[in-house]
Every structure is written in structure tokens, then in C-alpha cells.
Amino acid sequence: MSDLEEDLLALAGGDDYEPDQGDDDEIEVSTSKRKSNYDEDEDEDEDDDQVLSKRRKLEEDNESDDYAPEDIEEDELINPYPLEGKYKNEEDRYLLESMDEIKKEGILYERSQEMERYNEKKYLKERMKRDRMMKNQQLKKPELPSKPTRSSGRSKTSTKADVRNDKLNELKKQREQANRRKTRRSKDDYEEESDVDELPDEDDEEMVTDESDYDDGIVTWGGKSKIPSRRSREPSTLEDINKLRVGRTVLAKYCFHPKFFDLLIDTFGRINLGIDKKTKKPLYRMVKIINIELKPERAYRIANNSNKTDLYIWVSQNRNQKKLFPINIFSDSPISKDEFERYLKELSKTNERIDYKEDVEERFENIKEFFEKGLSDQDINEMIERKRKIQQQKGDYKIYEAVKLNAQLNDEYKIFKQQGNLIEAKKTLDKLKEIEQVLKKYQIKNSNSKQLDVMTKVNQRNRKLNNEIIRKAEIKSHSIDSKDLDNGGDPFSRLKTTTRMFYQDLIDEQNKKAMKDLNIQEEINKKAKQEKIIAKSTYRDLGEMDKLIKTIEFDIELVL
């Protein structure tokens, strides 16, 4: 047996032995077995080498793909409304604010839809990038480097035994590397399967839709963790409470919006309780909104607004202090430090604590999202319908609404009467009576306005008559003055007077004119008195002459 065959037999796991020279048959059988085992080992090594070469080729291709430029350049997304997610710029905001409310709300709704589409595109783009990065990281897992063999710098003389040992060591190293690659491959496959199992589902992924992130061009991502995160126990501060405060203006604007009521609960407000007797200043308190109540029978008019609302709000300072208030007493000013500390003292009386900071911020984000979403057409229609119902319940119909409803109820009354439905006919008849009373009120108002119109016409006529009398008197006085000038001497002759006498004459002339004006005014007053007497005279009325005749005493002598 040659040295090479002994080495192969040792690698195949056979026992080391030295066969005798006479055992030729056993040597031939054993060599044939060793050849077959050697062939099988070579086949396995070739298969392993082929798999490893393919794997290295794939990794090199992936590395080259990472450094190669992308074939398709994705278009950069541009935020259509960078200013608060609703406006293009300050000029656009000014134009929208100057529009009608209905038209403005329609435009804002369309822009909110565009922003939703923009955010969805941005979300998909970032998600594709993230998936691509995860795939590249999985393909780039580094392989464990093989342990370096220890080398010696001493020169050795190569003998036949050394060559055999070198070949044997090389074969052992190759077998160890092949076994190591097999174990690593199985380990990598197991890790890939576990990574796939641990990846979150698409339904579980959520995007943190923060308005400031979109404005800055940054998108933050989040997913529902399988392990619930511990909620923060940090109490909220005055700044946090002022973020969640609602005032009279906001309440008046959204008091007819049905979806606003749910968001209003667990917010805070500042109410006015009158005047402090000691300081003579307005008294305010910080309260928490705990419930909403609608009372159509107690509708009231909103301050600085022509509309009426039936919204009443339950507020509290602790679990024992609860009261119902209208929205008119809510203040738009921020909560002060003294009011905040007083609210904390009231909570401590019942062993309560103020809301946690995390809960306050979560509610603030919900309200902020509601305000930025805007009003849809359906929301506007619901608000108008609710406002109309409140006005009808209080009998505050407008003239065109009353006329339209009167015609509609008349038609319904005729239909119910033809059908023989007496109950519905009676109900519509009662409604008709209410509408007729409303129409009568409008008629009375119109008649009063007509009387006022008559009085204004009389005043205009008297004013014209007075102006005419004054004008005639002025013309008459002017003609008298002109006659006096004509009776004098030469109008072109030089007037010889002294300065003192000139001023005296001027004063006399002014006195004369004042006397004339006084006389003219007396004549005007006399004429006005005569006209009043004539207007009050009753001799033209029927029966007045008979009364006058009765007052005359006649002396009649009767001769028999």
C-alpha cells in the first residue's frame, strides 16, 4: 500500500494498520473500497464548492447593485401646501380669509384631500426604501473568517514524510472548512426564517402623522410593539393645560358641529364667576369639562353673534363640585398660575390628581387633527340643519322660511284630509296656526313701518314749505334794500366820510338789517301760527255748525 492510500484511508475514518505482503486479496478489496469512498468524498466536496461559489456570486452581485445607481429615479415629492398644511403662502392665506365662509371651507376640504394623498405617497415611498434596505442588510451578513494557520519562519528540508503530512493537513483543513460551511448555512437559514417570523405585519405598521413632521419634510414611522410600553406617570403642567384649553370663540364656532362634542370632553376651560367683592375685579376659575348637554327648550343667544344655541356644558373642579354653564361665561384668555394652583388644591380635597402629561398630549393631538381636517360638505349641511331646527323651536323664523313652510304645511294638510288621517291633519293644522301667527307679526311690523313712512312724508312736506317761506322773505327783503339804494344820489360819486363816522354808519346799517330780519321772523311765526290754527279748525266737520248755531242766542218776539 502506498503512502497516498494510507492518507486517504485515514481521512475516510479507517483504522491504521500495516498489511502483510502475503495478504494481496485483502489489499485489493480494501483498495477498491477506499477508492469508492474517496470518489464519494470528492463528489461531496465538489457539490459544496459549487454551492459556495454560487452564494459568493450572488453576494458580489448584490454588493455591486448597492453601489450601482438605481435604474429608476424616483421623483421628489413636493408639499403642495407647506404653510400649516392648508396654504401655499401668506398671500394665499389672506385671499382665503377674505372669501365667504362656505366657499373657504370647500377649498380647505379639497386641500385636505390633496394633503392626504401626498402623505400616502410619502408613506409608500419611505416604506419601499426601508424594505430595500432590510433586504440588502440580510444579504450582507458577514461570514466568519477561518482561523489562520500558524506558520513558522524556520527553513525545513522537505522529505517524503513531510510531504505526506502536508497533504494530510490540507485534506483535514478542507474537510473542516466544508463542515463549517454546512453548519453556517443551516444556521443562516434558521436565522432568516426567524427574522421573517418576527417581522411585523403590514396591518400592524402605523405612521405617526404629526403635522410638524410633514412640514419639515421628515416622516417618522412607528409600529405596534408586541410588548406594551409603560405609560408615563408625569403630571401635566400649566403649559400643557393651556394647550388643551377651549375658549368662548372656539365653542361658538363649533357648537353646531356634532363630532366636536366627543373631543370636548376631558378638556379644560376658564370661566367667569362674576366680580370679586374684595378686589372688585372679575373672578375666574379653572375647570374641567366632563359632559355636554343639549337643551332645546332653553336655547340662548351667543355673545357677539346673532345665532342661538342649546349647548350647555358640565364642568367640575373635583368629583364633588359639578355645575352646568352656558358657553357665554367661558373666557378666551389663558389660565393663570394662581387659578391652576387653586384647581390643584380643590383636587387634593378629594384625593384626586391632575391628568397625566401623556394623556393631555394625546387629547391635544386629536383636537389639532380635527381642526386641521376642516369641514366637509356633509358637516356643513348638518350644522345648517341643526341651526335651523333650533331657530324653529324658538319660533325665530325668517320671512322666507315662514312663507315656504306655510305653503308646505298647507299641501300636507290637504293630503292628510283627503286620506282621512285626522290625527296628522290636526298636527299640521296646529303647526299652520303657529306659522300664521309668525306671519301676522311680520305684517304688524310692516304696518308700523308704513305709518312711520307716512310721518316721514309729512315732515318732508313741512320742511319744504318752511324753506319756501324763508326764500320768499329773503327775496322781499333784498328788493326793499335795492329800492333804498336807488333813491339815493349819484352811485358813482365819492363818499366823503371820516373813518369814525364810517364805522358808526356800518354799525347802524347792521342794526337795521337785524331789525328787519327780526320783523321777517315775526311774520313767519305769525303765518305758522295761523296755519296751525287752520289745521286745528273743526268748522268743516259734520255737526260742528249745528253746535255753533246752538250757542247763538236769538231774541224772537212772538205776536199772537
Secondary structure, 3 states (H helix, E strand, C coil): CCHHHHHHHHHHCCCCCCCCCCCHHHHHHHHHHHHHHHHHHHHHHHHHHHHHHHHHHHHHHHHHHHHCCCCCCCCCCCCCCCECCCECCHHHHHHHHCCCHHHHHHHHHHHHHHHHHHHHHHHHHHHHHHHHHHHHHHHCCCCCCCCCCCCCCCCCCCCHHHHHHHHHHHHHHHHHHHHHHHHHHHHHHHHHHHHHHHCCCCCCEEECCCHHHHHCCCCCEEECCCCCCCCCCCECCHHHHHHCECCHHHHHHHCCCCCHHHHHCCCEEEEEEEECCCCCCEEEEEEEEEEEEECHHHCEECCCCCCEECEEEEEEEECCEEEEEEHHHECCCCCCHHHHHHHHHHHHHCCCCCCEHHHHHHHHHHHHHHHHHCCCHHHHHHHHHHHHHHHHHCCCCCHHHHHHHHHHHHHHHHHHHHHCCHHHHHHHHHHHHHHHHHHHHHHHHHHHHHHHHHHHHHHHHHHHHHHHHHHHHHHHHHHHHHHHHHCCCCCCCCCCCCHHHHHHHHHHHHHHHHHHHHHHHHHHHHHHHHHHHHHHCCCCCCCHHHHHHHHCCCCCCCCC
